[in-house]
Amino acid sequence: MSGDGVFSSGVLSCLAALQRLMDGNPTVAQHVGLHRAKITAGIVSVEAGFDRGYLKKSRPAHLPILAKIEAARRSSVSSSISSTSSDVKRLKGKLRLLEDELATVLTQRDKVLTQNIQLWERVRELESAHRNSNAPELTTLT
């Protein structure tokens, strides 16, 4: 940090901007809803009120905040990976439940189809018995 304090106040502004971004409370409209994995040094610089190229690796005073930005990105990626694996587990559980429900529904469908076929056969038998008997024909209204 230089003796005139410009860098220290700039770095402090960038630290505050990084914290706002991490908390989901940015002041720049373009940064609203920005995922942590998308936070870059340029975004932090703009959020702090500087141009996109303010934070540079070549400036020793900026190295700590650049490391914090990188750490925030990495923690975001690892947390999204762990949340993705938990999402996969949750979805596998849902899939098992749906497969069980499908098996139950298919069994019920087969049972109803069997009953319908049995009823159809019984109706055919009764119609045949009725035709073969000497009972008067049923008249239909047309």
N, C-alpha and C positions, 0 to 999 in steps of 0.2 A: 504494500500500500504506500502511496506516495505521501510526502509530507504535507501536501495541501489538503488532504482529506477527501478529495474528489472520488477517488477509487473506493475508499472505505464507505462513503455514503452511497455510492453506486452499488456496491456489493450488498450493503444492507437493504437497499431498495429491491435488489434482485432476490435476496433471501425472503423478504416480505412477500414479493410477488410469487415466488415458488410456494410459499406456505398458502397463499390464497388459492393458487391453482390446485394444490394438494387437497385443500379443504372444500374445493368446489365452489369457491366464492370469488371468481375473477372480476376485475373491473373492466376489462376489455370485452366487448360484446362477442367478438369472434371466438373467445376462449370459453364461453359458457357451454357446459356439457362436454368439455374436452376430456377424453379418457386419459388417465395417468400415463399410459404407455406412449401417448403422443406428445408428452411434454418434452420440449427441447430447449436448448440454451437460447435459441432465437425467440421462442415463445415466451420464455421467462424474461428476456430482455425487453420485449415489446410490452409485456404486462407491467414491467417496472417503469415504463415510460421512456425507454431508450430505443434505438434502432435495433433491427434484428441481429446485427453483427457486434453488439456491444460486448458480450461475454466471449472471451477468446482463450484458448489453451495456452497461447504464447504469453499471457499475462499471469505471472505467479499469484497475484492477489485473487484471480478468478478461479484458480484450480479447486479450492474447497467447494465453492458453489457448483461448479461443473461436476464434481464428484457426487454431490448431493442430488443433482438432477439425474445423473446416471443411476444412482442407487434407487431413486424413486421409480424410474422406468423399469429397472430390473425387478424390484419388489412387485410392481404392478403386473409384469409379465408372469412372474412365478405364482402370484396369487391368482391370476387368471387361469394359469395351467391347473392349479389345485382346484379352483372352482369348476373348471372344465371337467376334471376327473370326477368330482362329486356330482356334477350334472350328468355325466355318463352313468354313474352308479344309480342315480335317481331314475334316469330314463330306462335303464335295464330293469329296475324294479317295476316300473310302470308297464314295461313290455311283458314281463312275466304275468302280471295281473291281467293284462289284456288277453294274453294267450290262454290263461285259465278261463277267463270269461268266454272267449271264443269257443273253447272246447265244450263248455257247458251249454252254450247256445246251439252248437252243432248237434249235441246229443238230444236236446229238446226238439230241435227241428226234425231229426231222424225219427224220434218217437211219434211226433205229430203226423209225419208222413206215413209211417207204418199204420197208425190208427186210421188215417184217411183211406189208405188202400184197403184195410180190412172192412171199413164201412162201405166202400165202393163195391167190394166183392159181395158183401151181405145184401146190398140193394139189388145187385144183379141176380143173386140167388132168389130173392123174394119176387123180383119181376118174372123170372123164369118159372117159378112155382105158380105164380098167379096166372101166367099164360097157359100152363099145362092143366090147370084146374078148370072145372066147368063154371067157374064164377063169371058173372056178367062182366063185360068189358067196362073199364072206366072211361067215362066220356070226358073229353076236354072241352072247355069253353073257349070258343074262338069267335 
